[in-house]
Amino acid sequence: MGGVNGVVAAGHPLTARAGAEVLADGGNAVDAAVAAAFSAAVCESALTGPGAGGYMLYAPVGREAVALDFFVAAPGLDPATPPLTEAMMEAFVVPFGGADQVFHIGPASVAVPGMVRGLCEAAERYGRLPLTRLVEPAVALAREGVEVGVEVATLFRVLGAMLVHTPECAAVYAPGGTLAAAGDRLTFGDLAHTLEHIGRTGPSCMDPGGWLGDAIVEHLAGVGGRVTRADLAAYRVACNAPIRRRFRGLDLRLNPPSSGGGALIAAALAALDERPPPSGEVAYYAAVAWAGEVANAVRADAFSGGLRAHEMPPAAWDEVRRRAAAMVSETRKPAGSTTHVSVVDADGAMAGLSSSNGAASGVVVPGTGVLLNNMMGEEDLNPGGFGGVAAGERLASMMAPVVALRDGVPEVCLGAAGSNRLRSAITQTLVSIVDDGMGVAAAAARPRVHPEGGGLDVEGGVSSAICAALEGAGHTLRRWDAANLFFGGVSAVTHRAGIMDGAGDPRRGGGAYAALANGEVERL
């Protein structure tokens, strides 16, 4: 698409529109990503918000990319904080994918949120517009209300027990006494006030003594939470160098630890780069299934320590090749309470911002509208067991914004939601764009596969002939009848041959908007 000054892709069309409006107002990629993330707190409120954590990868033209880490940290720096045990949290069982999944929620499941500090610091370091402007779209959406779409309603049903767990939470998500369904309109008056306050005060609102920080700490102290003023005082946004890899002549910049997602995607793409591009659909699915197995091998316990270190171990990429046949058993988890925004601006800079509230704790801080995360209760993020992450340490994550550059110029930016499937979604979308020359919308919608637990999940839309070929190659298939948000939700933008484009994942009701040269915005 030509004649545009930038494109924003996100997990909800109104999230993308908010970012595009900021681009049209003269903002850059970081401004748009931050504005979109604030708006996602309204449009995708169960997935992200001021009580969440995340990552941003920013790739300006002519300068090296940077990675901001504002993911959640383990509380407990106050010596009076009791150690976390499973008994301190509440377990909810949710049927999913043929098995029961257990969620641990409640006040003790809340980790130290980094979202507000991360968004404010990103805007201060790299943005152009004032923070008050960046929260405007979100404030308007919160007051006017947002209609619940089909895909969001599906997520609400999965997370339903968490969203009505407390009176404050039920007042937001079940205002009529029953959980909001598709077509219902939700308003967020308290959250609008909070977002305005963030716009006026910036990150200091999360300091000890700050309005929002004190509201969170004081409420949690009264209901059995573990986040204290000492935890808020110690929290810092980390600015890191991205992981650097090559793929098909492109320079990749990927999210570094504390997230392991970037390293696993790099492992899969490094393996694919050893082979010629696949020719035909059968070869494509065989290749990406194999690459997913490579990523699983790297994730094995004997090697996973490197994914949490501050830099990748030197032997990492040799290990990828040596262990390509290994498999890792992983838990089949529901859709994943994560969302992602990708942006390209008029200068050609790109920003990808991923954030998550976990499965949500069920705790809304009274008077703020802020739904807090449940990351301390997420088994995947606490591999050493509940309470095994040291106080002040970042929890692990799989979130993985990615930027691909050609000759120093950003060409593709993408990221995804989807728990451990997001790395498969990102890898397969990037391969579809780079190897198969697909447009970004077609690449995001292409049916996916994901290796896990000794089998291969195959999304509806993959033909019987391809499935037969995969079975003939030794895969044990779990076939899905249709497209499903289990396979992740990609948001991606491209800037190729002077043309900017973008797409949100149809599995999650995503969307993309362009900022036009005349100052207007248009849905793609």
Backbone torsions as a table, in degrees:
resi	resn	phi	psi	omega
1	MET	NA	124.8	-178.3
2	GLY	-99.8	173.2	176.0
3	GLY	70.1	31.3	-179.2
4	VAL	-123.4	157.5	177.9
5	ASN	-107.6	19.2	177.3
6	GLY	145.4	163.5	-179.5
7	VAL	-140.3	142.6	175.7
8	VAL	-125.9	130.7	174.5
9	ALA	-119.9	140.0	-174.7
10	ALA	-154.1	176.3	-178.6
11	GLY	-77.6	-5.9	176.9
12	HIS	-145.8	138.7	-178.5
13	PRO	-57.3	-38.0	-178.6
14	LEU	-72.5	-28.3	171.7
15	THR	-62.3	-46.5	179.2
16	ALA	-64.5	-40.5	-179.6
17	ARG	-61.8	-40.7	179.1
18	ALA	-58.5	-44.2	177.9
19	GLY	-65.1	-40.6	-180.0
20	ALA	-65.3	-36.6	177.9
21	GLU	-63.1	-36.4	177.5
22	VAL	-69.5	-38.5	173.7
23	LEU	-60.2	-44.5	-179.0
24	ALA	-64.2	-23.1	179.8
25	ASP	-90.2	8.6	177.0
26	GLY	100.3	3.1	178.5
27	GLY	-73.9	162.5	177.2
28	ASN	-101.5	-171.3	-175.1
29	ALA	-60.6	-39.0	-179.8
30	VAL	-69.0	-44.0	175.8
31	ASP	-54.0	-46.8	-177.5
32	ALA	-65.4	-41.7	179.3
33	ALA	-63.7	-41.4	179.9
34	VAL	-66.6	-45.8	178.8
35	ALA	-61.6	-41.4	178.3
36	ALA	-64.5	-39.9	179.8
37	ALA	-65.2	-41.0	174.9
38	PHE	-61.1	-41.0	-179.9
39	SER	-69.5	-32.4	176.0
40	ALA	-61.6	-26.7	176.7
41	ALA	-62.4	-18.8	177.4
42	VAL	-101.6	-52.2	-175.4
43	CYS	-72.2	-29.7	-179.2
44	GLU	-128.7	50.8	-164.9
45	SER	-65.7	-24.6	177.8
46	ALA	-77.3	-15.8	-173.0
47	LEU	-97.8	-28.0	-173.0
48	THR	-157.0	174.2	178.9
49	GLY	150.7	-172.6	-178.7
50	PRO	-60.7	-18.7	178.9
51	GLY	-92.3	11.0	-173.5
52	ALA	-105.5	-167.1	174.2
53	GLY	-146.1	166.5	-178.4
54	GLY	-173.0	-165.4	-177.3
55	TYR	-144.4	148.4	171.8
56	MET	-132.3	134.8	173.7
57	LEU	-113.4	121.9	-176.7
58	TYR	-119.8	124.9	-178.7
59	ALA	-123.3	92.2	175.4
60	PRO	-76.8	159.1	177.6
61	VAL	-76.9	129.6	175.9
62	GLY	83.9	-0.2	176.2
63	ARG	-134.1	158.7	-177.7
64	GLU	-72.1	145.9	178.6
65	ALA	-68.6	153.8	177.0
66	VAL	-129.9	153.0	178.9
67	ALA	-122.5	121.4	175.9
68	LEU	-98.2	131.1	179.1
69	ASP	-111.5	110.1	174.4
70	PHE	-128.2	38.2	176.5
71	PHE	-73.9	169.1	-174.1
72	VAL	-71.3	154.6	177.7
73	ALA	-119.7	155.7	177.8
74	ALA	-73.6	132.4	175.6
75	PRO	-79.0	175.1	176.0
76	GLY	123.4	10.2	-178.9
77	LEU	-71.8	-24.9	172.8
78	ASP	-73.1	123.1	-177.2
79	PRO	-57.3	-21.0	-178.9
80	ALA	-81.9	-6.7	-178.5
81	THR	-72.2	126.1	179.9
82	PRO	-71.4	149.4	175.9
83	PRO	-61.0	146.6	179.9
84	LEU	-77.3	133.7	171.3
85	THR	-129.4	158.5	179.3
86	GLU	-60.3	-33.2	-178.0
87	ALA	-65.6	-19.3	179.8
88	MET	-77.3	-14.2	-178.5
89	MET	-108.4	166.4	179.0
90	GLU	-107.7	133.1	-177.5
91	ALA	-99.7	132.8	174.4
92	PHE	-122.7	136.1	-179.7
93	VAL	-101.8	127.3	-179.7
94	VAL	-124.6	122.6	176.2
95	PRO	-67.3	132.8	178.9
96	PHE	-158.9	132.3	173.5
97	GLY	57.6	34.5	178.0
98	GLY	83.2	4.6	179.9
99	ALA	-142.0	160.5	176.5
100	ASP	-87.6	132.1	177.8
101	GLN	-109.3	138.9	-178.2
102	VAL	-105.6	126.5	175.2
103	PHE	-109.5	136.1	176.4
104	HIS	-109.1	119.7	-173.4
105	ILE	-133.1	-170.2	-179.8
106	GLY	101.7	173.4	-174.8
107	PRO	-55.6	-37.3	-178.2
108	ALA	-71.2	-14.2	179.9
109	SER	-83.3	-5.2	-174.2
110	VAL	-79.6	127.6	172.1
111	ALA	-97.0	167.4	-179.1
112	VAL	-68.1	115.1	-177.3
113	PRO	-74.4	143.9	178.9
114	GLY	-116.9	0.3	-169.3
115	MET	-61.8	-48.6	-176.7
116	VAL	-62.6	-47.9	179.1
117	ARG	-61.4	-41.1	-178.3
118	GLY	-63.9	-47.3	-179.4
119	LEU	-65.6	-41.9	-179.8
120	CYS	-65.6	-42.3	-179.3
121	GLU	-68.7	-38.1	176.9
122	ALA	-59.9	-45.7	-179.9
123	ALA	-65.1	-40.6	-178.7
124	GLU	-67.5	-41.3	-176.5
125	ARG	-75.2	-42.2	-165.6
126	TYR	-125.1	-8.9	-176.7
127	GLY	-88.9	175.8	179.9
128	ARG	-114.1	-34.0	-171.0
129	LEU	-94.8	155.4	178.4
130	PRO	-68.1	152.6	-178.7
131	LEU	-60.6	-32.7	178.6
132	THR	-58.7	-36.1	177.9
133	ARG	-71.3	-35.0	-174.7
134	LEU	-72.4	-25.3	177.7
135	VAL	-88.9	-10.6	-175.1
136	GLU	-55.7	-49.9	-179.2
137	PRO	-60.4	-39.4	-179.4
138	ALA	-66.0	-41.4	179.2
139	VAL	-61.9	-44.3	179.4
140	ALA	-62.6	-44.8	179.1
141	LEU	-62.7	-40.5	-178.9
142	ALA	-63.2	-38.9	-178.1
143	ARG	-77.7	-40.8	-178.1
144	GLU	-75.3	-30.0	-178.2
145	GLY	95.7	156.9	-178.8
146	VAL	-129.0	132.4	177.7
147	GLU	-74.0	135.7	178.9
148	VAL	-75.8	119.7	178.1
149	GLY	-83.4	172.2	-177.9
150	VAL	-61.0	-44.6	-176.8
151	GLU	-68.1	-41.2	177.8
152	VAL	-65.1	-39.0	178.1
153	ALA	-61.5	-36.4	176.7
154	THR	-62.3	-44.3	177.2
155	LEU	-63.4	-39.7	177.7
156	PHE	-59.1	-40.6	-179.6
157	ARG	-64.9	-39.9	178.4
158	VAL	-64.3	-41.8	-175.8
159	LEU	-95.7	12.0	-170.0
160	GLY	-52.5	-43.8	-178.0
161	ALA	-61.1	-35.5	180.0
162	MET	-73.7	-33.0	-172.8
163	LEU	-81.1	-9.6	175.3
164	VAL	-123.3	20.7	-171.4
165	HIS	-69.2	-34.2	180.0
166	THR	-125.0	159.4	178.1
167	PRO	-57.3	-38.8	-180.0
168	GLU	-65.2	-39.2	179.6
169	CYS	-70.5	-44.0	179.7
170	ALA	-63.4	-32.4	178.9
171	ALA	-63.1	-28.3	178.7
172	VAL	-84.5	-47.9	-168.6
173	TYR	-101.1	-10.1	175.3
174	ALA	-138.2	58.4	-173.2
175	PRO	-63.5	-24.0	177.8
176	GLY	-96.6	8.4	-179.5
177	GLY	100.1	-15.0	175.3
178	THR	-127.6	152.7	-177.3
179	LEU	-57.7	135.5	-179.2
180	ALA	-56.4	138.9	-178.6
181	ALA	-119.7	173.2	179.4
182	ALA	-55.2	132.4	-179.7
183	GLY	96.6	-19.7	176.2
184	ASP	-72.1	156.0	179.3
185	ARG	-115.1	125.8	179.5
186	LEU	-108.7	135.3	173.5
187	THR	-113.8	157.7	-173.3
188	PHE	-136.8	69.8	-175.4
189	GLY	-62.7	-47.0	179.4
190	ASP	-63.9	-39.4	179.6
191	LEU	-65.8	-36.0	176.6
192	ALA	-58.7	-44.2	178.1
193	HIS	-61.8	-42.9	179.7
194	THR	-62.7	-44.8	-179.7
195	LEU	-63.5	-39.9	175.4
196	GLU	-60.7	-42.0	179.9
197	HIS	-63.2	-42.1	177.0
198	ILE	-60.5	-42.6	179.5
199	GLY	-60.7	-35.9	-178.8
200	ARG	-79.1	-39.0	-170.0
201	THR	-103.9	-19.1	-178.3
202	GLY	71.4	-155.2	-172.5
203	PRO	-66.9	-17.0	-178.6
204	SER	-63.3	-18.2	178.2
205	CYS	-64.9	-18.3	178.5
206	MET	-96.8	0.6	176.5
207	ASP	-71.7	158.1	166.6
208	PRO	-56.9	127.3	-173.6
209	GLY	94.5	-16.1	174.6
210	GLY	-75.4	151.9	-173.1
211	TRP	-58.7	-49.7	-175.9
212	LEU	-74.2	-43.1	178.9
213	GLY	-58.7	-44.8	179.6
214	ASP	-66.4	-37.6	179.3
215	ALA	-61.5	-42.3	179.6
216	ILE	-65.3	-50.4	-176.1
217	VAL	-63.6	-45.3	-176.5
218	GLU	-66.6	-39.5	178.5
219	HIS	-66.7	-45.9	-179.2
220	LEU	-62.9	-36.2	179.8
221	ALA	-61.2	-30.3	-177.7
222	GLY	-86.7	-9.4	-175.5
223	VAL	-126.0	10.2	175.8
224	GLY	99.1	18.1	176.2
225	GLY	-81.9	171.2	-173.7
226	ARG	-121.6	-5.2	179.3
227	VAL	-78.7	127.6	-176.9
228	THR	-123.6	175.2	177.1
229	ARG	-61.3	-33.2	178.2
230	ALA	-62.6	-37.9	178.8
231	ASP	-67.3	-42.9	178.8
232	LEU	-65.4	-40.2	-178.0
233	ALA	-64.3	-32.0	-175.7
234	ALA	-86.9	-15.0	-173.2
235	TYR	-70.1	134.3	176.7
236	ARG	-134.4	142.1	170.3
237	VAL	-74.6	134.4	179.6
238	ALA	-101.2	134.8	175.1
239	CYS	-109.6	113.6	-172.0
240	ASN	-120.6	160.9	171.2
241	ALA	-80.8	132.9	179.3
242	PRO	-67.7	160.4	166.9
243	ILE	-66.5	136.9	-179.3
244	ARG	-115.5	124.6	177.1
245	ARG	-141.1	163.9	174.6
246	ARG	-110.9	145.1	174.8
247	PHE	-151.1	116.0	177.5
248	ARG	53.2	38.9	178.6
249	GLY	84.7	-3.4	177.1
250	LEU	-95.2	147.5	173.1
251	ASP	-94.2	118.9	-179.1
252	LEU	-96.6	142.1	170.0
253	ARG	-122.0	122.3	-173.4
254	LEU	-127.6	156.3	-177.4
255	ASN	-64.3	126.8	179.0
256	PRO	-87.2	173.9	172.0
257	PRO	-56.6	141.6	30.7
258	SER	-78.3	-9.9	175.7
259	SER	-85.6	137.5	173.0
260	GLY	-91.6	-7.0	-175.4
261	GLY	-61.7	-41.9	-179.5
262	GLY	-62.2	-41.8	179.7
263	ALA	-65.4	-38.1	-179.2
264	LEU	-70.8	-38.3	175.4
265	ILE	-65.8	-41.6	176.7
266	ALA	-59.5	-39.0	178.9
267	ALA	-63.8	-45.3	179.8
268	ALA	-63.0	-43.8	-178.6
269	LEU	-71.1	-34.2	176.4
270	ALA	-62.3	-39.5	177.7
271	ALA	-65.7	-44.0	179.0
272	LEU	-64.2	-33.2	-178.4
273	ASP	-68.9	-16.0	176.6
274	GLU	-76.0	-14.3	-176.7
275	ARG	-115.6	157.7	172.2
276	PRO	-64.6	155.7	175.9
277	PRO	-56.1	137.7	-179.7
278	PRO	-64.6	144.4	-179.4
279	SER	-113.6	111.2	179.4
280	GLY	96.6	162.4	-174.7
281	GLU	-65.1	-42.7	-179.6
282	VAL	-61.0	-46.3	-179.6
283	ALA	-64.9	-36.9	178.9
284	TYR	-61.2	-51.3	-176.8
285	TYR	-68.1	-35.0	175.5
286	ALA	-63.3	-41.1	-177.5
287	ALA	-68.7	-46.3	-176.3
288	VAL	-72.8	-29.3	174.4
289	ALA	-65.2	-43.3	177.7
290	TRP	-63.3	-42.2	179.5
291	ALA	-62.8	-36.6	175.8
292	GLY	-63.7	-35.9	176.6
293	GLU	-66.8	-36.2	175.4
294	VAL	-59.8	-46.8	178.8
295	ALA	-60.6	-39.5	177.3
296	ASN	-62.4	-38.8	179.0
297	ALA	-61.9	-41.6	179.7
298	VAL	-65.6	-29.5	-177.6
299	ARG	-78.9	-5.8	-178.0
300	ALA	-55.4	151.1	-174.2
301	ASP	-55.1	-36.9	-176.8
302	ALA	-66.4	-16.6	-176.1
303	PHE	-119.1	-11.0	-170.0
304	SER	-69.8	-17.1	178.0
305	GLY	-57.9	-32.2	179.7
306	GLY	-67.6	-22.4	-179.1
307	LEU	-76.1	-16.0	179.5
308	ARG	-103.5	-8.7	-179.7
309	ALA	-72.5	166.2	-178.9
310	HIS	-75.6	-15.5	173.4
311	GLU	-145.5	152.4	-179.2
312	MET	-67.4	139.4	177.5
313	PRO	-64.4	144.7	-175.3
314	PRO	-57.7	-30.4	-177.3
315	ALA	-83.3	3.9	-171.2
316	ALA	-56.7	-46.1	-170.6
317	TRP	-79.7	-25.9	168.8
318	ASP	-67.8	-37.7	179.8
319	GLU	-63.3	-35.7	176.8
320	VAL	-54.0	-47.2	-176.6
321	ARG	-71.3	-38.3	-176.5
322	ARG	-68.8	-28.8	-170.5
323	ARG	-114.6	27.0	-175.4
324	ALA	-61.7	-25.2	-176.9
325	ALA	-89.7	-8.4	-175.4
326	ALA	-73.9	155.8	178.5
327	MET	-127.3	154.5	177.4
328	VAL	-125.5	132.5	175.8
329	SER	-81.4	125.6	179.0
330	GLU	-124.7	155.9	178.6
331	THR	-78.2	136.2	174.4
332	ARG	-77.3	108.3	-176.6
333	LYS	-106.4	154.8	177.0
334	PRO	-61.9	-171.3	-162.9
335	ALA	-55.8	-26.4	179.8
336	GLY	95.7	116.7	-175.1
337	SER	-90.2	69.5	-176.8
338	THR	-133.9	154.4	171.7
339	THR	-142.7	161.9	-174.8
340	HIS	-142.0	145.5	175.6
341	VAL	-124.4	132.8	173.6
342	SER	-120.9	139.4	-175.4
343	VAL	-138.1	140.5	163.8
344	VAL	-125.5	134.6	-176.9
345	ASP	-107.9	-177.7	-174.5
346	ALA	-62.7	-26.2	178.7
347	ASP	-83.9	-6.9	-177.0
348	GLY	90.9	0.1	176.0
349	ALA	-70.7	152.3	179.2
350	MET	-128.5	148.0	175.5
351	ALA	-139.5	135.4	174.1
352	GLY	-122.5	131.0	-175.6
353	LEU	-131.5	116.5	177.6
354	SER	-110.7	140.7	179.3
355	SER	-148.8	159.6	-176.0
356	SER	-154.8	146.5	173.5
357	ASN	-107.9	13.2	-172.5
358	GLY	65.0	-142.7	174.9
359	ALA	-90.4	3.5	-176.8
360	ALA	74.6	139.4	-174.4
361	SER	-81.3	-14.5	-172.0
362	GLY	83.1	3.5	-178.2
363	VAL	-106.3	116.1	170.4
364	VAL	-106.2	126.7	-178.2
365	VAL	-71.8	120.0	-176.1
366	PRO	-55.0	136.9	177.1
367	GLY	81.2	-5.1	-177.7
368	THR	-115.4	-24.8	-173.7
369	GLY	72.8	8.7	-175.7
370	VAL	-88.1	117.4	173.8
371	LEU	-87.5	122.9	-175.3
372	LEU	-89.0	152.4	-179.9
373	ASN	-69.6	166.7	173.6
374	ASN	-123.3	32.8	-171.1
375	MET	-60.6	-30.0	177.7
376	MET	-69.5	-14.1	177.7
377	GLY	-103.7	7.1	179.0
378	GLU	-90.3	113.4	-176.0
379	GLU	-59.5	-38.8	-178.3
380	ASP	-62.7	-29.8	-177.0
381	LEU	-90.6	-3.9	-179.6
382	ASN	-127.6	65.5	-172.4
383	PRO	-62.8	-21.6	178.2
384	GLY	-88.9	8.0	-176.9
385	GLY	98.1	158.0	-179.8
386	PHE	-60.4	131.0	-177.3
387	GLY	87.0	2.5	-177.1
388	GLY	-84.2	-12.9	178.7
389	VAL	-88.9	128.2	-176.4
390	ALA	-64.9	146.4	178.5
391	ALA	-55.9	133.2	-179.9
392	GLY	87.8	-13.1	-178.7
393	GLU	-83.0	143.5	173.9
394	ARG	-65.8	142.5	169.8
395	LEU	-76.7	158.2	175.5
396	ALA	-74.4	163.0	179.7
397	SER	-154.1	166.8	173.2
398	MET	-110.6	-2.3	-176.8
399	MET	-61.7	140.7	-167.2
400	ALA	-152.8	72.8	169.7
401	PRO	-60.9	140.7	-175.7
402	VAL	-133.2	138.9	170.9
403	VAL	-126.4	134.2	175.2
404	ALA	-111.6	129.1	-178.2
405	LEU	-116.1	146.4	173.1
406	ARG	-120.4	118.7	-178.0
407	ASP	54.0	39.9	176.0
408	GLY	83.7	-0.9	-177.9
409	VAL	-110.0	125.6	179.3
410	PRO	-59.3	133.3	-177.6
411	GLU	-119.3	-35.4	-179.8
412	VAL	-138.7	136.9	171.5
413	CYS	-131.8	129.1	179.7
414	LEU	-153.1	161.1	175.2
415	GLY	-163.8	178.9	-173.4
416	ALA	-155.9	160.2	163.5
417	ALA	-98.8	165.8	173.1
418	GLY	131.6	30.2	176.3
419	SER	51.7	-136.2	-177.4
420	ASN	-74.1	-9.9	176.3
421	ARG	-80.3	-10.8	-175.8
422	LEU	-63.9	-30.9	179.0
423	ARG	-68.3	-35.2	175.4
424	SER	-67.5	-41.9	-179.8
425	ALA	-61.8	-44.5	-179.5
426	ILE	-66.6	-48.0	-179.3
427	THR	-58.2	-47.6	-175.7
428	GLN	-70.0	-35.2	176.7
429	THR	-67.0	-42.9	179.5
430	LEU	-65.2	-42.6	178.0
431	VAL	-62.5	-39.1	179.1
432	SER	-63.1	-38.2	179.3
433	ILE	-73.0	-46.8	-171.6
434	VAL	-80.5	-49.1	-175.7
435	ASP	-81.6	-39.3	-174.4
436	ASP	-100.4	-4.4	177.4
437	GLY	67.0	23.1	-179.5
438	MET	-70.7	149.6	167.6
439	GLY	-67.2	160.4	-171.8
440	VAL	-65.6	-36.4	179.7
441	ALA	-66.5	-43.6	178.9
442	ALA	-65.5	-39.0	179.7
443	ALA	-65.4	-40.4	-179.9
444	ALA	-68.3	-31.5	-177.6
445	ALA	-88.0	-12.9	-175.8
446	ARG	-58.0	133.3	179.3
447	PRO	-56.6	146.2	-171.9
448	ARG	-119.7	164.1	171.6
449	VAL	-128.7	158.2	177.9
450	HIS	-151.0	119.4	177.1
451	PRO	-81.4	133.6	-176.8
452	GLU	-164.2	135.0	173.2
453	GLY	60.1	32.1	178.6
454	GLY	84.7	-0.2	178.0
455	GLY	-128.7	178.1	-179.0
456	LEU	-126.0	112.2	172.7
457	ASP	-73.7	131.5	-177.0
458	VAL	-124.4	120.0	-176.9
459	GLU	-72.2	150.0	172.7
460	GLY	-56.9	140.4	-175.6
461	GLY	109.5	-19.2	172.2
462	VAL	-79.7	125.7	-170.7
463	SER	-66.5	159.4	177.5
464	SER	-62.0	-35.0	179.6
465	ALA	-64.6	-41.2	178.1
466	ILE	-67.5	-41.3	178.1
467	CYS	-60.6	-41.3	178.7
468	ALA	-62.6	-39.8	179.0
469	ALA	-65.9	-39.3	178.6
470	LEU	-66.8	-40.0	176.3
471	GLU	-64.9	-38.7	177.6
472	GLY	-64.0	-25.4	178.1
473	ALA	-85.5	1.9	174.9
474	GLY	103.8	2.9	179.5
475	HIS	-80.6	140.7	170.0
476	THR	-95.3	114.4	-170.5
477	LEU	-93.3	143.3	165.8
478	ARG	-116.5	101.5	-172.4
479	ARG	-89.7	133.8	176.6
480	TRP	-100.6	147.2	-174.7
481	ASP	-75.2	-26.9	-173.5
482	ALA	-150.3	175.3	172.4
483	ALA	-60.0	144.7	-174.6
484	ASN	-149.8	143.0	-179.3
485	LEU	-67.4	-9.3	170.8
486	PHE	-53.6	-33.6	-174.8
487	PHE	-85.9	15.1	173.0
488	GLY	93.7	163.5	178.7
489	GLY	-131.1	105.0	-176.2
490	VAL	-89.0	140.7	167.0
491	SER	-123.6	124.4	-172.4
492	ALA	-142.2	147.6	171.3
493	VAL	-129.2	152.4	177.1
494	THR	-133.3	155.1	174.6
495	HIS	-141.9	92.0	-174.4
496	ARG	-129.2	135.8	179.4
497	ALA	53.2	38.0	177.5
498	GLY	77.9	3.7	-176.2
499	ILE	-112.2	128.3	176.9
500	MET	-98.0	139.9	179.4
501	ASP	-150.5	166.9	179.5
502	GLY	-166.1	162.1	178.9
503	ALA	-157.2	141.9	167.1
504	GLY	-98.8	157.4	-173.5
505	ASP	-75.4	126.0	179.0
506	PRO	-64.3	-22.9	179.5
507	ARG	-62.8	-27.1	-176.7
508	ARG	-115.4	12.3	-179.4
509	GLY	69.1	28.3	-178.9
510	GLY	-71.8	173.1	-179.7
511	GLY	-159.8	171.4	179.0
512	ALA	-140.7	145.6	176.9
513	TYR	-130.3	145.6	174.5
514	ALA	-105.9	141.7	169.3
515	ALA	-91.9	114.8	-174.6
516	LEU	-83.2	159.8	-178.2
517	ALA	-63.7	-22.8	-179.6
518	ASN	-86.8	7.0	177.7
519	GLY	91.2	-2.1	177.7
520	GLU	-95.2	172.9	175.8
521	VAL	-122.8	153.0	-176.6
522	GLU	-143.4	135.5	178.1
523	ARG	-75.1	137.7	178.9
524	LEU	-91.0	NA	NA
